[in-house]
Amino acid sequence: MVELIHKEGLVTLDVQYIDGTKIESVANRYTFVWGRAVDSFDSRLKSKVDAVLKQAEEVIASEEEQAGTTVGMDPEDFRKRVDNIKEKMDKLSSDMQKEIRKVEKESIPKKAEYEHHREILQGRGSYSKTDHDATFMRMKEDYMGNGQLKPGYNVQISTENQYITNYGIYRKPGDTTTLIDYLKTFKNRYRRQSQEIVADSGYGSEENYSYMLENEMAPYVKYNYFHMDIRKERKRPSDAHTLPTPYYNGTDDYFVCPMGQHMTYIGSRHRKSETGYISENRMYMARDCSRCPIKGVCTKAKGNRLLQINAHLLKQKQIVRDLLTSERGLEHRSNRPIEPEAVFGQIKYNRGFKRFNLKSLPKVSVEFGLVALAHNLRKYARSKATTADGNPHNPTPERKCIPSLSFLKMYAA
């Protein structure tokens, strides 16, 4: 379908307006498993079982005048330890024998159950017992208006001229970690990649910016506090109600605080994201803030002011800010709210598709694929319809995709 509308010039595939929404699963809303609860109960069970087995092993070891041995704490390890203890149960008291039998019949199967939950979770925070692929997410359109947690899927779509050109179904509620995989699915589907990516601040991260810039995609993707930065740039110094940002001396690698004190480099700190991406924060510290008259306004630290800077991310933000404030960027910013969000409005509210009818990720993907196909067919048929005077019923505005090449030179520099 997308190839058809592409041949007719209705979409260029050179730009993607990306957004996501949560759609509820058909699973039971009250059959849930929480990852944190599993970890908490499992940790307590491990400690309790290990303490019982250690006590029994120490009694047996003292009877045989040898040192006790302790092995791992997995279900199979616990089972081996219980089997070893059962061979010498006559050396234990009746109460301890009762505890060992309880561990064998109740605790070890419970430990195996927790391991089974972890295999299903695969790093997620929750899942539904009646649809293992569904994750509990906060739904905005809850009928009570309080955003209840329900089992559902995170649906990502790309649109152009309000046609759906790509979609993806994800089990994690956050949009940030889905973008790179989602862009890869677009390339695998069409053997090409769009030149421009437009999305809201939910997708703005150092990892995502790096991927788009390295693969020659113009990231018209906002970052957190983008509008605040724009407002600060428009303010005159006399209008600012906060302290000025420390000045950076790139030649000697130090910052100058508002009172003129140098903040020197003291080391770096690395952070690993959920997806394994490692970012570097450089740390700069002032020499002596004890006598500074504006210390209470400048920092809340008890000692000297510490400044952490992600230089790579700052460089990326400058590139993104230049793109978003350009003429092309203003056009994309005005189009983004009426592109994917209007499509979601058509699907969820006008057509009433707010809940899947099938279970499991593969089946849900097929179901939404049919929904996307129906949406495109309906829009395509409407574009071909004519009025009584022979004019197009819904003329498609001509759009030109202007490649943004300047950002590549900036990024390479």
N, C-alpha and C positions, 0 to 999 in steps of 0.2 A: 504493500500500500504506500509506504513512504517512498519507494523507488518511483512509483507512478506519479505522485505529486511532485517529486523532485524533477522528473523529466518534463513536466508541464510548467515548471518554474514557480510553483507555489511555495517551495522551500528551497534554500540554497545549501543547507547542511554545513554552512560556514560559521554559524553562530548557534550556541545552545543557551537557552534560558532554563536554568535548572532550579528546581525546588522540590521539596518533599512534603508528604503528609502522612498521618497515621490513619490506617484503616483497620477496624476491629476484626478479629478472627471469629469464626463460628464456634470456637472452643468455649467451654464452660468458664464463666468469669470467676468462679470461686474455687476452682481446683488448681491452686498455684503452688509453686515451689520457689523459695527465695534463696539465692546463692549465699547471702550473708548468714542466714539461719542455718544452712547446711554446714558452712564452715564453723560456726559457733558450736553447734551440737556435736559435730565431728571432733572438734578439739577437746571438748569436755569428755566425750566418750573415750578418746584415746588416753587421756590422762587417767581416767578412772580404771580402765581395763589394764593399762600398763602397771598401775600401782598394785592391783590385785595379783597380777601374774608375777611381779617382782617379789612380792611378799611370799608367795608360794615357792618361787624359785630359791629364795634365800633360805627358807626352812629346809627344803630338800638338800641344798648345798651344805648347810651346817650339819645335817644328819650324816652326810657322806664325807664330811670334812674336805670339801673342795669349794673353790670360788664359784659363785653363781654367774651365769652367762645371760646377757641381754641381747636380743636381736631386734630386727626392724619392727615397725608399728603398722604395717599394712595388714589387711584382712588375712592374707595367706600366712604372714609371719605370726600373727596372733594364733592362728589355727595350729601352726607347728608347735608353738610354745605350749598351747593347751594339751596337744597330744603327748608331748614330752612329760608334762606334769601328770597326766592321767596314768602313765605307766608306774608312777610312784605315789599314787593317791593315799596309800596306807600310811604314809609318813605325815599326812596333814590332818588337822583337826576336822571335826564334822562341819563346823561353821565355814571353814575355808574350802572344804570340798563342795559345799553348797554354793559358794561364790564362784568356784571354777565352773560348775555345771551351768550357772546362770550366764557366765561369760560365753560359754560354748553355744547355748541355745538362744540367747537374746542379743548379747552385745556384738558378737562377730557378724551375725546376719544384718544387724543394723548398720555396722561399719561398711559392709558390702553395699547396702542400700545407698549410703551417702556417696560412695564411689560411683555408683550408677547415676546418681543425680548429677555429679560433676561431668560425667561423660556427655550427658544430654545438654547441660548448660554451655559447655565449650567457651567459658569466659564471660558469658552473659550474666546479668543480675537476677534473672528469673525465667521461668517457663511455665506453660500450662500443661497439666497432666493429660488433658484430652486433645492437645495439639502441641507436640513437643517443640515444634519450630516457632511457635508464637511466643513473643516476649511481652511482659506486662508494660504498657506504656500509658502515659497520661493523654487522654483523649479530650480535645478542646470542646467537642460538640456533645458532651455528656448532657443528658436531658435534665439533670439536676443543676447544671450550670456550675459544678464545683470541680470539674476536671478529674474524675475518678480514674484510677488505674485499671486498665482492661487488657486482656491478651490481644495483641495485634501485630501488624507488620508496618515497617517504615517503607513507604512507596516513594521512589524517586522518579521524576520524569524530566525529559528535555522537550521544550517546545520551540517552535518557530512559526510565526504567523498563526499561533494558537493551534497548530497541528502537533500531535505528539510524535516526535522523531525517535525517542528512545525511552526505555523505562527499566527500572530495576527494583527488586524486592529485597529488603534487608531486615535482619532480625534484631539489630541494635537500634535504639531510639535516636541516638545522636546522628546529625547530618555530617559532621566534620570528618569522621573516619570512613565515610562511604564514598567520598568524591573520587579518589584515585581509582578505586576498583570500578566505579561507575563509568568514568571516562574511558577506561580500558574496554568495557563492554561496547561502547559506541564505536571504537576503532575496530574491534573484532566483527561487529555487525556490518559495517559499511566499508571496511578496508581503507579508511581515511579518518582524519581527525579535524574537528572544527578549529578555526583560527581564533575564535573569540568565545570565552566562557563568561556567562553573566549569572551571578548568584548573590544571595544576601550574606550577611555577616556570619551566619551559622556555618559557612564553609571556609571562612578565612582562617588559615593557620600556616605556619612556616613550612610544614611538610607539603601542604597542598600547593602553596605558591611555588615552591621549589620544583615540584613535578610539572606544573603548567609552564613555567618559564623555561625549564630545561627541554621541554617537548614543543617549544615554539607556539604556545597558546597564550593569547593576551588575557590576563586574569582581571576581568571587570568584576571582581569579587570583593565586597566590602570586608573590612576587619572590624573588630570591636572598637567602639569609640571613634569610628571614622568621622561621623558628623561633629563630634566634639572637637576633633583636630581641625576641621574646616572652620568651625566657629572661632577657634583660637587664632587661626591665621588671619581672619578678617578683623579681629579686634586690634585697636591701637594700643600701644604699650601703656598709655595713660588710663585706658579703660579696663585693663586686666586687674582682677581682684585677687589673683594668686601670684606667688613668687615666680620669677622667670625660670625657664628651664636651664640647668647648668650648661655652660658653654663647653664644647669639646675642642681640644687642641689635637688635631690629627698628627701633627709633626712629632710631638713629644709624647703623645698618648696619655693625656690627662684631662680631667674636667675641672672647670672653675665654678665654684658654688656662688650663690647670689652675693655673698660677702667678700668674694675675691680669693677665697682659700682654695688651694690646689687639692684635687682628689685624685690620688695616684692609684695605679693598677696593683691589686694585691693577689690576684689569682682568678681562676675560672671554675665554674660549676656546670656540670653536664646533667641534662635531664632527658630521660627516656620516656617517650609517649606510649600510649596504649598500643600503638601499632609497631613499636620498636624504633621509631625515628628519634635520633639523638640531636638535641640542640645545645648550644653553648652560650652560657651567660657569663660575661666578663664583669668582675667586681672591682669597684673603685671606692676608696675610703678617704674621708677627710682626715687631716693630721690631728687637729684639736678643735672640738666644738664646745668645750666646757665654758668658754667665755663669750660665746656668740650670742648677741642680743636677740636674734630671731630664731634661735634653735627650736623653740616650741612650735613655731609655724613651719619651719623647714623640715623637721623630722620628728618622729615619735620614739626613736631609738634612745636608749639610756646612755649609750656611749656616743662615739662619732658617727656621723652620717655615712651610711653604706648605700652605694648606687649599683644596681645590677642592670646591665645593658646587654641585650641580644642584638649585636651589630648586624648580623645577617638578616634578621627579621625587620630591623629598622630600615635597611636598604630596600627590602621587598615592599614595605609599606609605602615608601616614597614613590616607588614605581607604580604601585596600585593607585595611590592618591593622584598621581599625574594622569593616569589613564581615566580614572573616574571623573576627574574635573575637566577633562578635555571635552570638545564638542561631541565627539563620538560617545564618550562616557556619559554625558548628560542625556543623550538619546537612549542609551541602554538603561540608564537609571529610571527614566520615565516609562520605558516599555516593560521593564521587569515585573512591576505589580499587575500589569494587565495581560501578561503572557501565561506562565504556569498557574498562577493563582486563579485566573479566570477559567482555565481548563478544569482545575479541581472543583471550582464552583459548579460548572456544568455537570461533572460526573457525580459529585457527592450530594448536591442539593437539588439541582434541576432534574437529575435522573434517579436520585435516591440510592446510589450505590455507596453505602456507608459501612457495609459489613460483607466480608467474604462468605461464600457458600461452601467452599472446599477447605480441606485441611492439608497441612504440610507445605513446605516451601515450593516444591516443583508444581504442585497443583494450583497453588495460589498464583504463581507466576503465569501459568496458562490462563487462569481466569481473568487476571488483570490485562493480559495481552488481548483477550477478546474484547474487553471494555475499551481499551485504547483503539483497537481496530474499528469498533462501532463508532467511536467518537470521530475518528478521521473520515470514515465513510459518510457519516451524517454531514460533516462540514464540507466535504468534497461535493456531495450531491447538492448542497445548498449553494455552493459557489457556481455550479453549472446551471442552476435554475435561472430562468429569465422572467422578467415581468411582462405585462401586457404589451408594452411598447418595444419589447425585444432587447432591452438593456439588461445587463447582469443583475441578478437579484441581490447578490452580495459581492460586489467587486473587491478583488484582492489588491491591496496597495502594494506598489512596487517597492521592494527594499533592496538596497545595495549593501553588500558586506565589504567594508573598507578594511583591508588588512592593516593591523597595527604593528608596524615593523620597528618603530623607534624604540619601543620598550626593550627589544632584544639587544640593541646597542647599549642601552643603559644598563641592562643586566650583565652583559659581558664585561662592561667597564668596571 
